[in-house]
Amino acid sequence: MEPTYEEVQRAGRMRGEYIRRTALSYSPAFSRMVGSEIYLKSEYRQKTGSFKIRGAYYKIRSLPEEERRNGVVAASAGNHAQGVAYAATAEGIPCTIVMPKSASPAKVAATKGYGANVILAGGSYEESWARAREIAASSGASIIHAFDDPQVVAAQGVIGLEILEDLPDVDEVYVPIGGGGLAAGVLIAVKASRPDVRVVGVQSSSFPAMKESLERGRLTEAGGGARTIADGISVKSPGSMTFGVIRRLIDDIVLVDDSKIIEAMFLLMERAKAVVEPAGAASLAHLISERPSKGKKAVAVLAGGNVDMYLLGQVVDKGLSYMGRLLKIFILLPDRPGALKELVDEITSANANIVEVVHDRFSQEISAGSAGVTLSLEMHGREDADRLISRLREKGIRFRLAG
């Protein structure tokens, strides 16, 4: 059964001491970029770093006493796992979480830290979910589904209530979609009182399962052929209940690729001082790249902030590169005194800052009497980078772009 608007309201009243009402903040920087009034719903500041705690806590708190004694089990790649673990521990309930073997070590450690018994099984969410069902069948534990559960969806819908309370004249809401729990809840909350508000779901182009399901009019598996950094919305098949809600109420579903997500993550760190994970930044990534909401008041739900630290370094590097502020070039120079200085003079005259120099004399591609030099250059932007590239070509300097 689909959750009702009344259940969304009930979930809001039962949030208790563990669920934060996250801020909805106006962003002048992103508003200028998009040409709209952009507001950021800061679910990455929620306890456990994600909106998932909302659904997990409400579902667990609503369990009958006899079910609580048998504990709970869930399958998740990270955010739902942490939400269920935190909520179960807070309620004094035994908790088992099945995570894919490929899950981030940081998210596995965090889930254990919240008190869960973690089992690594399967190479995907779907395989972990199958294992969780086996555990539930043998132990009597209650399954806390990541998205396809009426009470979970109702609690995620409280986000929609908060948006309408904080911004009554909102025009559009952009929500990331994986299995569809967040989008379904927000749709129920928003459309019940403001059917004129446009709600748009944003999916990774590598996992467009909900979009393809809507286009075909039935549940459809899609995605997995290409890797994506947005693991939080990497779901091959949406939930049947969430699909029903979204098909009935959604205004549109759009796709973003990793390059746009990385740019959004980078800009959030630089302009908003906010660390947001890839899936959590998907909605803003669409707004920045497509600018679909000219003159509108638009909300981007930033769904989570649990970023692997190794990935964060790559995001900074790639974000600078995408924006033309980091240029890496490889040049083969004659191995003689002064050759590097001549090159450096050309680069510094173009107002570029050299942040790293790597010499290579021994690789097989480097001929005797030559030296390969890779330069990492800090630029002011894409136009400066393009001017430097043109200048080097005009000077007859042979090079290739690296990285």
N, C-alpha and C positions, 0 to 999 in steps of 0.2 A: 504493500500500500504506500501511496505517496504521502509524505507528511503534509499536514495542513498549515495554514497561516497561523492558526491558534497554537499549534505545537511549536512553531518557531518562536512565538511570543512566550510560551511556557519555558522554552529552553533559555530565553533571555532572562527570565526571572530566576532560573535555577543555576545561574552561572557560578554562584558561590564565590569563595575567596580566591580560587585558583585561576579564574579566567579574567584576563584584563580586557577592559574596553580600550582598544588601541586608537591612537590618534588619527585623525583625518586632517592632513596639513596641505595648505596651498603651496605650490612650488612656482615661484617666479621664473626660475631658470628653465624648467621644462615647459612652462606656459609660453615663454618666448620662442622656444624651439618649435613647438607644435602649432602655435597660433590659436590656442584655446586657453581656457582656465583649467589647469591640470591640478588635481588633488590626489594625494597619495595616501592610501589606507595602509597603515603600518603594521600589518600582521606579522612581519618579521620580528617585531618587538614583543610578540606574544610569548608566554611561558613556553619553554622547549623550542622557541625559535620558529614557530609555525602556527597557522590557523588550525592545524589538525588536533590540537589539544581540546578545542571547543567540542567537536563531535565525540571524541574519545571520552571526555569527562562526563558529558551529559548521558551518553549511552551507559557507561559503567555505573553512574550514580542512579540510573533508572532501573537497574537489574533487581529482580526479586531476591530476597535473602537466600533462598535455597540455591539459586544460580550463582550468587556471589561466593558461596562456600566452595564451589567447584573451580573457581578461578576463571580467567579469561585467556584467550589466545588470539593472536592477530598475525597477519603477514604484511610486511612493508619493507621498502628499500631504505627507509630512514625516518621521515617526519612523523608518519602515523605511528611507527614503532615507538618513537620517543614520547608521543602524546599518550598512547595507551599505557606505556610503562609508568609514566609520571602519574597519570590518573589512577591506575590500579594501586600503586604504592600509597598514594594519598588516601585511598579508600580502604587500605589494608587487605587487598585482594591479591592472591597469587597470580602471576602473569608470565606467559610464555610468548615470545615473539620469534617468528620465523622470518629470517632475512635472506635474500639471495647471496650466494657466495661472492658476488661481485660488489656487494654493498660497501660503501665508504667505511674504512676502518674507524674514522672519527665518529660516524653515526652509530656504528656497532658499539664502540666504547661508551658513547653517550647513553645509548639505550640500556646497556648493562649498568651504567652509573645511576640510572633512574630506578634500578631495582628489578629489572626483568631477567628471566632466564632466556638467553638468546640461543637459537639454533640456526646455523647457517645451512641452507638446503636449496638446491636448484640454482639455475643460472639466470632466472628471470622472476619477476613478480608472480606471474602465472604459476610457475613451478613451486614457488614458496607458498602460494595460496593453497595449492593442492595438498602440500604437507601440513599446513595449518588445519585443514579440514580433517585430515586423518587423526591428528592429535585431539581435536575436539570430539571426534566420534569415539575415540578410545578412552578419553579421560572425563568426558562430560563437561568440559570447559565451554564457556560461552564464546562464540566467535564475535570479535569486534571488527566488522568489515571496514575497510579503508574509505569506502564511498557509497556502496549500494545498500544503505540501511536508512530507514525513515528517520530514526532518532539522530543518527549522525548528520544526515542532511539538514534536519531541522536546526541543529545547533550551529552548523556552518552558516545557515541563513540569518542568524543574529547579526552577522556582518552587514547584511543588507539593511536590517533595521537601524543599525548604528549610522550607516551612511545617510539614510533618509533623515534621521534625527539631527545629524550634524550639518547636512547640506540639503535642506528641503527642496531647493530649486535645481537639483542636479538634473542634467540632461542625458548623460550617458555613463554607464559603468562597464569597465573592461575587466574580465575575470579569466585567469588561466584555467584550462581544462585538461585533466588527465582522465580519470574515471568519471568525473562529472559531479562529484558530491558538493564541492564548493559552488559551482555554477548553479546547480539545481536549487540549493538552499537560498542563494542570493536572488534567484529568479522568483521563487515563491514569496519571499519577503518583499521584494520591490514591486512586482507586478500586482500584488493584492491591493495595494493602496495607490500606486503610481504606474498604471499600465502604459502611460506615455513615455516613461523612461526607457531609453534604448539600452539593452543589455547585450554585450558582445563577448563571446567566448574566444579565447586565444589558445591555440594548440601549437605544439612543435611540428614543423613540417615533416619530421622523421616519424612521428606517431599521430597521424591525423584520424584516429579511429572514430571519434565522435562526429567529426565533420563528414566522413564518408558514410557513416551510419545514417545520418540525417539525409544525405543525398540519395541513398538507396532505399530509405524508408524502413530499414530493419537493422538489427545489431550486426555489425561487420567488424571483423578483425582487420587491423591495418597497422603497418609500421614494423620496425625492428630490422629492416634491411640496411638502414644507415644508423650510425651511432649519433647520439646527441648528448650534450652536457646537461640537458634539462631532464635529469633522471626522475624528478618528482612528478612529471607529467608524461612519463614514458609508459603508457598503458596501451596494450594492443587491442583490448576490447572493453568498451565502456560498460557500466552497470545497466541492467535492464530497467530498473526503476528510475535511475538518473536519466537514462535515455528518454523515457516517457515524459518526464518533466521538461527536459531541455527541448525535445521536439515540439512540445506544445507551446512553450513560452519564449524561447530564445529568438532574438532578432537576427543574429548572424554569428557565424564561427569563421575565424580567420587563422592563417598560419604564419609563423615566424621561423626563421632558421637560426642556427647557432651564432652566426656573425652578428645578427641584429640583437640577439640576447646579450652577447658579450659587450657590445657597444652600450647597451642600456645599463648593464652591471657596472661598467667602468664609469659612466656618467653619474650613476647613483653614488658611487664612492667619491668621485671628485666634486660633484656639485651639491649633493644632498648629505654627504658624509654618512651614507647608509650602505651597509654590507648586506646585499640581497642575493639569494641563491638564484641559479639560472631559471628554474621553474617559476620562482616568485617574481622574477623580473620580466616575464614573457608579455604581460599586459602592457607595461610601459614600453617595451621594445616595439610593439606594434604601433603605438601612438607616435613614438619618435620617428620611426622609419616611414610610416605611411601618412601621418598627419591627417587623419580622417575626420577630425572633429572641429573644423574651423569655426571659431566664435562660440563654441559650446562649453558648458561646464562638465568636464569629464573626470571620472574617478578611475584610477588604476589601482587595483588591489595587488599589493606587494605581499605575496602569500607566505613567504618564508625566508629565513636568513641563515640556514645551516649550510655554509659553504666549506668544502674541503680546502684546507690551507694550500695544498699543492696546486689546486685548480685556481685559487685566487691569484697566485703569482702569474700564471699563464694568462688570466683574464686581463691583468694590468698590461702585460707585454703585448698581447694581441689587440687590446683596446687602443693602445697608443698607435699601433701599426695601422689599424683600420681607419683611424682618424688622420693619418698622415703625420703624426707627431713623433713617430719612431721609424726611421728608415735604416734598413740594414743592406749594405752593398758589399759585394765581393769583387776585388780587383787583383789582377795578376800584374805584379810590378817587376821590373828588372832588379835583381839583387845587387844593388850598388848604393853607395852613400848618396844621400840627398833625394833618392827617388820618392821615399815616403813623405819627406818634407814638402816636395812640390805638390803632391796630392793634397796634403793637409792644408797648404796655403789656398788651394782652390776651394776646398770645402769651407774653411773658416771665412773666406771672403764672401761666401754665400750666406753668412750669418747662421751656420749650423754648428751645434755643439757636439763634439765627439765625446761620447760617454763610454765607449769600449773599443779597444783595438786588439784583434787576435791575428797573430802571424802564423803562417804555415809554410814550412819549407820542405816537408818530408812526405806529404801525401803523394800517391801515384800520379794524380792529375797535375802536380806541380813539376814543371820541367826544370832541369838543371840550370842554374844561373838565374832562377826566378824565385819570387816569394809571393805567396797568396796572402792577401790581407782582407780581413772582414771587419768592416767599420760599422758600429752602431751609432747613429746620429740622431740627436734630439732636434726636432724641427718645430716651427710655430704652427704648422698646419699643412693641409694637402697642397695648397698653392705653392708654398715655399719648397716642399718636397719635389713637386713637379718642375719647378724652376731649376733646382739643383740638378736633377736628372738631365734636363735639356742642356744645361751648362757643361756638364761632364761630356755629353755626346758631342757638343760643338767643339770641345777641346780635343776630341779624338781619343779620349780615355776609354779604354775597354773595360766594362764592368757588367755585373749582373746583379739583380736584386736578390737578396737572400732572406729567407724566413718570411 
